[in-house]
Amino acid sequence: MFRRWIGTVLGIVVMCAPALVHAENYAAFAVGPNVATLDTTDAGKLDLNTNLAFGGKFGHYFDDRGFNWFGLEVDVYRSQSNVKAQTPPRQGTNLLLSGPIPGSDFLVHSLAFNALVRVTGYQYKVEPYAGLGLGLNLGNISDGNFRPEASFAPSFNVLAGIKYYLTAKVAPFIEYKYNFAHFSFDRTNVTADYRANLFMFGVAYHFDR
Protein backbone atom coordinates (compact mmCIF):
# COMPACT_ATOMS: atom_id res chain seq x y z
CA MET A 1 0.00 0.00 0.00
CA PHE A 2 2.79 2.41 0.94
CA ARG A 3 4.65 1.76 -2.32
CA ARG A 4 1.46 2.32 -4.32
CA TRP A 5 0.93 5.66 -2.53
CA ILE A 6 4.49 6.79 -3.28
CA GLY A 7 3.97 5.82 -6.93
CA THR A 8 0.78 7.87 -7.05
CA VAL A 9 2.54 10.93 -5.57
CA LEU A 10 5.39 10.66 -8.07
CA GLY A 11 2.88 10.33 -10.91
CA ILE A 12 1.11 13.51 -9.80
CA VAL A 13 4.42 15.38 -9.59
CA VAL A 14 5.37 14.27 -13.11
CA MET A 15 2.01 15.30 -14.56
CA CYS A 16 2.13 18.67 -12.79
CA ALA A 17 5.77 19.41 -13.64
CA PRO A 18 5.02 21.79 -16.56
CA ALA A 19 2.81 23.90 -14.30
CA LEU A 20 5.41 24.17 -11.54
CA VAL A 21 7.43 26.68 -13.55
CA HIS A 22 4.72 29.36 -13.50
CA ALA A 23 2.66 28.48 -10.42
CA GLU A 24 3.22 29.51 -6.80
CA ASN A 25 6.23 27.64 -5.41
CA TYR A 26 7.85 28.16 -2.03
CA ALA A 27 10.78 27.02 0.09
CA ALA A 28 10.91 27.19 3.86
CA PHE A 29 13.13 26.47 6.85
CA ALA A 30 11.81 25.80 10.36
CA VAL A 31 13.01 24.88 13.84
CA GLY A 32 11.19 24.06 17.06
CA PRO A 33 10.73 21.69 20.01
CA ASN A 34 9.70 18.08 19.49
CA VAL A 35 7.70 16.47 22.33
CA ALA A 36 7.77 12.75 21.51
CA THR A 37 7.09 9.32 23.03
CA LEU A 38 8.13 5.79 22.12
CA ASP A 39 5.47 3.23 23.05
CA THR A 40 7.06 -0.23 23.03
CA THR A 41 5.18 -3.50 22.71
CA ASP A 42 7.01 -5.18 25.62
CA ALA A 43 7.92 -2.46 28.09
CA GLY A 44 5.25 0.17 27.62
CA LYS A 45 5.80 3.85 26.99
CA LEU A 46 9.36 5.19 27.17
CA ASP A 47 9.87 8.87 27.95
CA LEU A 48 11.98 10.81 25.47
CA ASN A 49 13.86 14.05 25.96
CA THR A 50 12.32 17.15 24.42
CA ASN A 51 14.74 18.38 21.80
CA LEU A 52 14.85 20.77 18.87
CA ALA A 53 13.80 19.56 15.46
CA PHE A 54 14.84 21.40 12.32
CA GLY A 55 14.33 20.98 8.62
CA GLY A 56 13.19 22.41 5.32
CA LYS A 57 10.37 22.02 2.87
CA PHE A 58 9.51 22.77 -0.73
CA GLY A 59 5.91 23.25 -1.80
CA HIS A 60 3.64 24.15 -4.67
CA TYR A 61 0.19 25.73 -4.82
CA PHE A 62 -1.65 25.31 -8.10
CA ASP A 63 -1.87 28.30 -10.44
CA ASP A 64 -5.50 27.88 -11.45
CA ARG A 65 -7.50 30.40 -9.37
CA GLY A 66 -10.17 27.74 -8.89
CA PHE A 67 -7.67 25.51 -7.11
CA ASN A 68 -5.06 27.87 -5.67
CA TRP A 69 -6.27 26.88 -2.20
CA PHE A 70 -4.75 23.39 -2.75
CA GLY A 71 -1.08 22.45 -2.74
CA LEU A 72 1.54 19.73 -2.35
CA GLU A 73 4.77 19.84 -0.38
CA VAL A 74 7.82 17.76 0.45
CA ASP A 75 8.99 18.17 4.05
CA VAL A 76 12.31 16.90 5.48
CA TYR A 77 13.27 17.32 9.12
CA ARG A 78 15.50 15.87 11.85
CA SER A 79 15.11 15.43 15.59
CA GLN A 80 17.16 13.75 18.30
CA SER A 81 14.75 12.91 21.12
CA ASN A 82 16.95 10.62 23.22
CA VAL A 83 15.47 7.98 25.50
CA LYS A 84 15.60 9.18 29.12
CA ALA A 85 17.13 7.13 31.93
CA GLN A 86 14.08 5.42 33.45
CA THR A 87 12.44 2.24 34.66
CA PRO A 88 9.67 1.05 32.33
CA PRO A 89 6.20 1.22 33.94
CA ARG A 90 5.56 -2.50 33.46
CA GLN A 91 7.70 -5.57 33.07
CA GLY A 92 7.68 -7.41 29.76
CA THR A 93 9.15 -10.50 28.17
CA ASN A 94 12.14 -8.65 26.71
CA LEU A 95 14.93 -8.98 29.28
CA LEU A 96 16.80 -6.00 27.83
CA LEU A 97 13.86 -3.76 28.82
CA SER A 98 12.74 -5.55 31.97
CA GLY A 99 14.74 -3.34 34.34
CA PRO A 100 16.12 0.19 34.55
CA ILE A 101 17.16 1.76 31.24
CA PRO A 102 20.25 4.02 31.47
CA GLY A 103 19.18 6.08 28.46
CA SER A 104 19.85 5.79 24.73
CA ASP A 105 20.58 8.02 21.78
CA PHE A 106 17.55 8.16 19.47
CA LEU A 107 17.77 10.10 16.22
CA VAL A 108 14.87 10.36 13.75
CA HIS A 109 14.98 11.66 10.17
CA SER A 110 11.57 12.23 8.55
CA LEU A 111 10.55 12.62 4.92
CA ALA A 112 6.92 13.59 4.36
CA PHE A 113 4.73 14.11 1.29
CA ASN A 114 1.79 16.31 2.30
CA ALA A 115 -1.38 17.60 0.68
CA LEU A 116 -2.32 21.12 1.83
CA VAL A 117 -5.33 23.39 1.93
CA ARG A 118 -5.18 27.09 2.79
CA VAL A 119 -7.37 30.15 3.18
CA THR A 120 -6.39 31.89 -0.02
CA GLY A 121 -6.65 35.45 -1.28
CA TYR A 122 -3.61 37.59 -1.94
CA GLN A 123 -5.22 40.59 -0.26
CA TYR A 124 -4.77 38.86 3.11
CA LYS A 125 -1.50 39.05 5.02
CA VAL A 126 -2.54 36.21 7.35
CA GLU A 127 -2.87 32.77 5.75
CA PRO A 128 -4.01 29.73 7.81
CA TYR A 129 -3.35 26.30 6.33
CA ALA A 130 -3.61 22.60 7.19
CA GLY A 131 -2.50 19.33 5.66
CA LEU A 132 -1.95 15.62 5.96
CA GLY A 133 0.20 13.06 4.24
CA LEU A 134 2.41 10.00 4.31
CA GLY A 135 6.14 9.64 4.44
CA LEU A 136 9.12 7.65 5.65
CA ASN A 137 10.97 7.83 8.97
CA LEU A 138 14.48 6.58 9.69
CA GLY A 139 15.10 5.89 13.37
CA ASN A 140 18.63 5.34 14.70
CA ILE A 141 18.95 4.05 18.24
CA SER A 142 22.09 3.14 20.20
CA ASP A 143 23.67 2.92 23.64
CA GLY A 144 21.96 1.92 26.86
CA ASN A 145 20.02 -1.35 26.66
CA PHE A 146 19.50 -0.96 22.90
CA ARG A 147 21.93 -2.37 20.36
CA PRO A 148 22.96 0.14 17.67
CA GLU A 149 20.46 -0.17 14.85
CA ALA A 150 18.52 1.75 12.22
CA SER A 151 14.89 1.12 11.32
CA PHE A 152 12.85 2.44 8.38
CA ALA A 153 9.10 2.89 8.88
CA PRO A 154 6.23 4.45 6.89
CA SER A 155 4.85 7.50 8.67
CA PHE A 156 1.58 9.41 8.93
CA ASN A 157 1.58 13.21 9.25
CA VAL A 158 -0.96 15.87 10.22
CA LEU A 159 -0.12 19.58 10.31
CA ALA A 160 -1.70 22.99 10.78
CA GLY A 161 -0.17 26.44 10.75
CA ILE A 162 -0.49 30.10 9.98
CA LYS A 163 1.67 32.44 7.88
CA TYR A 164 2.04 36.18 8.05
CA TYR A 165 3.29 37.88 4.89
CA LEU A 166 5.79 40.60 5.73
CA THR A 167 6.06 41.15 1.98
CA ALA A 168 4.40 39.49 -1.00
CA LYS A 169 7.08 36.79 -0.93
CA VAL A 170 8.45 36.52 2.63
CA ALA A 171 6.25 34.88 5.26
CA PRO A 172 7.23 33.87 8.81
CA PHE A 173 5.02 31.06 10.12
CA ILE A 174 4.20 28.90 13.11
CA GLU A 175 3.21 25.28 12.58
CA TYR A 176 2.13 22.24 14.58
CA LYS A 177 3.00 18.81 13.20
CA TYR A 178 2.04 15.35 14.41
CA ASN A 179 4.12 12.45 13.13
CA PHE A 180 3.43 8.74 13.72
CA ALA A 181 5.55 5.73 12.76
CA HIS A 182 5.87 2.10 13.89
CA PHE A 183 9.51 1.10 14.29
CA SER A 184 10.90 -2.44 14.50
CA PHE A 185 14.38 -2.82 16.00
CA ASP A 186 15.23 -6.44 15.25
CA ARG A 187 18.58 -6.64 17.06
CA THR A 188 16.98 -5.65 20.36
CA ASN A 189 13.69 -7.36 19.53
CA VAL A 190 11.74 -4.16 20.17
CA THR A 191 8.74 -2.83 18.25
CA ALA A 192 7.47 0.61 19.17
CA ASP A 193 5.03 3.32 18.10
CA TYR A 194 6.76 6.68 17.69
CA ARG A 195 4.53 9.71 18.27
CA ALA A 196 6.00 13.18 17.78
CA ASN A 197 4.41 16.56 18.47
CA LEU A 198 6.43 19.28 16.78
CA PHE A 199 5.94 23.01 17.34
CA MET A 200 7.82 24.69 14.51
CA PHE A 201 8.78 28.31 13.83
CA GLY A 202 10.10 29.25 10.42
CA VAL A 203 10.23 31.48 7.38
CA ALA A 204 8.90 30.70 3.90
CA TYR A 205 9.84 32.37 0.64
CA HIS A 206 7.21 32.29 -2.12
CA PHE A 207 8.89 32.61 -5.53
CA ASP A 208 5.94 33.41 -7.77
CA ARG A 209 3.53 35.67 -5.88
C-alpha distance (Angstrom), angle and dihedral (degrees) to the residues before:
residue distance angle dihedral
M1 . . .
F2 3.80 . .
R3 3.82 92.1 .
R4 3.81 90.9 49.4
W5 3.82 90.1 51.8
I6 3.81 92.1 50.4
G7 3.82 89.1 49.4
T8 3.79 90.3 51.7
V9 3.83 92.0 50.6
L10 3.80 91.9 49.3
G11 3.81 90.2 48.7
I12 3.80 91.0 52.9
V13 3.81 91.2 49.0
V14 3.81 91.5 50.9
M15 3.81 92.8 48.9
C16 3.81 91.9 47.1
A17 3.81 95.7 44.3
P18 3.84 95.9 100.4
A19 3.80 90.4 54.3
L20 3.80 94.2 49.9
V21 3.80 91.6 75.0
H22 3.81 94.5 64.4
A23 3.81 103.5 23.9
E24 3.80 128.7 86.2
N25 3.80 109.6 -71.9
Y26 3.78 126.9 173.8
A27 3.79 142.1 -176.2
A28 3.78 124.9 -156.3
F29 3.79 143.1 -178.4
A30 3.81 123.8 -155.5
V31 3.79 141.2 176.6
G32 3.79 133.0 -174.7
P33 3.82 148.2 129.0
N34 3.79 121.2 -60.2
V35 3.83 116.0 -151.0
A36 3.81 104.0 -166.9
T37 3.81 142.1 165.4
L38 3.80 133.8 -161.2
D39 3.81 112.1 -147.9
T40 3.81 108.5 -163.6
T41 3.79 125.2 -159.3
D42 3.83 94.4 -132.4
A43 3.79 107.2 30.8
G44 3.78 104.4 28.7
K45 3.78 126.5 -128.2
L46 3.80 118.3 -6.5
D47 3.79 118.6 -155.7
L48 3.79 116.0 -125.6
N49 3.78 129.2 -158.6
T50 3.79 116.6 -104.7
N51 3.77 106.6 -116.4
L52 3.79 139.6 165.6
A53 3.78 119.3 -87.0
F54 3.78 121.1 -160.7
G55 3.76 136.4 179.4
G56 3.77 149.1 125.5
K57 3.76 139.3 -108.3
F58 3.77 140.6 -161.1
G59 3.79 120.8 -154.0
H60 3.76 145.0 175.1
Y61 3.80 132.7 -152.1
F62 3.78 115.6 -162.8
D63 3.80 118.2 -104.4
D64 3.80 97.5 -137.8
R65 3.82 106.4 100.6
G66 3.80 88.6 -139.0
F67 3.79 90.3 61.6
N68 3.80 105.5 25.5
W69 3.80 88.1 113.2
F70 3.84 88.9 69.7
G71 3.79 127.5 73.3
L72 3.79 147.8 158.5
E73 3.79 128.6 -135.1
V74 3.78 142.1 -178.2
D75 3.81 113.4 -141.6
V76 3.83 125.6 -168.7
Y77 3.79 122.8 -178.3
R78 3.81 142.7 156.8
S79 3.79 133.9 -145.6
Q80 3.79 134.6 173.9
S81 3.81 106.5 -155.7
N82 3.81 99.9 168.2
V83 3.79 121.8 -154.4
K84 3.81 109.8 -102.6
A85 3.79 123.0 -127.6
Q86 3.81 102.5 -96.6
T87 3.78 148.4 130.8
P88 3.81 112.5 -108.1
P89 3.83 112.8 -113.8
R90 3.80 93.3 -121.8
Q91 3.76 135.6 24.8
G92 3.79 118.9 -113.4
T93 3.78 139.8 -177.0
N94 3.80 93.9 -93.6
L95 3.81 106.0 93.4
L96 3.81 91.9 -160.1
L97 3.82 89.1 63.8
S98 3.80 99.5 32.7
G99 3.82 94.9 94.9
P100 3.79 140.0 27.8
I101 3.82 115.7 -32.2
P102 3.83 114.2 -144.2
G103 3.80 92.5 -153.7
S104 3.80 133.5 -90.6
D105 3.78 139.4 -140.2
F106 3.81 109.8 -108.5
L107 3.79 119.3 -176.6
V108 3.81 123.0 179.6
H109 3.81 127.5 -167.9
S110 3.82 115.1 -168.8
L111 3.79 131.5 -162.2
A112 3.81 115.1 -172.5
F113 3.81 134.7 -176.7
N114 3.81 107.9 -158.5
A115 3.79 136.6 -174.8
L116 3.82 112.8 -145.4
V117 3.78 139.2 -160.6
R118 3.80 124.0 -169.1
V119 3.78 142.0 180.0
T120 3.78 97.8 -105.2
G121 3.78 134.4 -161.4
Y122 3.78 122.5 113.9
Q123 3.80 91.8 -136.0
Y124 3.81 89.0 71.6
K125 3.79 121.7 83.7
V126 3.82 91.9 -166.0
E127 3.81 116.3 67.3
P128 3.84 121.0 -178.2
Y129 3.80 116.9 -163.3
A130 3.80 141.2 174.2
G131 3.78 136.9 -171.1
L132 3.76 149.9 167.1
G133 3.76 135.9 -156.9
L134 3.77 151.3 140.4
G135 3.76 131.3 -96.5
L136 3.78 147.7 146.8
N137 3.80 129.7 -85.8
L138 3.79 127.0 -160.2
G139 3.79 113.3 -157.7
N140 3.82 121.0 -167.0
I141 3.79 116.9 -169.1
S142 3.81 129.1 177.4
D143 3.80 145.3 150.8
G144 3.78 126.8 36.7
N145 3.81 114.4 50.8
F146 3.82 92.1 -25.8
R147 3.78 122.4 90.4
P148 3.82 113.7 -131.2
E149 3.78 107.1 -89.0
A150 3.79 144.7 143.5
S151 3.80 124.8 -138.9
F152 3.81 129.6 -168.7
A153 3.80 117.8 -150.9
P154 3.82 136.0 171.4
S155 3.80 111.0 -113.2
F156 3.79 138.6 -152.6
N157 3.81 120.4 -144.1
V158 3.80 135.9 -165.4
L159 3.81 122.8 179.7
A160 3.78 142.1 173.1
G161 3.77 130.7 179.9
I162 3.75 149.2 147.5
K163 3.81 131.5 -126.1
Y164 3.77 129.7 -156.6
Y165 3.81 116.0 -157.5
L166 3.78 110.7 -138.7
T167 3.80 86.1 179.0
A168 3.79 132.8 -0.2
K169 3.81 89.4 -85.1
V170 3.83 108.5 25.8
A171 3.80 117.8 73.5
P172 3.82 127.4 170.2
F173 3.80 111.6 -154.9
I174 3.78 145.0 -175.4
E175 3.79 119.5 -144.5
Y176 3.79 140.1 -178.0
K177 3.80 117.8 -150.6
Y178 3.79 130.5 -174.1
N179 3.79 116.8 -162.3
F180 3.81 126.4 -173.7
A181 3.81 129.0 -174.7
H182 3.81 136.4 158.6
F183 3.80 111.3 -134.8
S184 3.81 126.9 -163.3
F185 3.80 116.6 -160.7
D186 3.80 102.9 -169.9
R187 3.81 98.9 -175.9
T188 3.81 91.6 58.3
N189 3.80 93.2 32.4
V190 3.81 91.5 -125.6
T191 3.80 127.7 141.6
A192 3.78 117.3 -173.9
D193 3.80 142.8 171.8
Y194 3.79 111.6 -126.0
R195 3.81 114.9 -152.2
A196 3.79 118.8 -177.5
N197 3.80 128.9 -174.3
L198 3.79 109.5 -165.4
F199 3.80 124.8 -170.1
M200 3.79 105.2 -165.3
F201 3.80 132.9 -169.7
G202 3.78 119.2 -168.5
V203 3.77 152.5 134.3
A204 3.80 127.1 -108.2
Y205 3.78 127.6 -160.5
H206 3.81 116.3 -153.6
F207 3.81 109.9 -155.4
D208 3.79 101.8 -165.5
R209 3.81 108.8 36.9
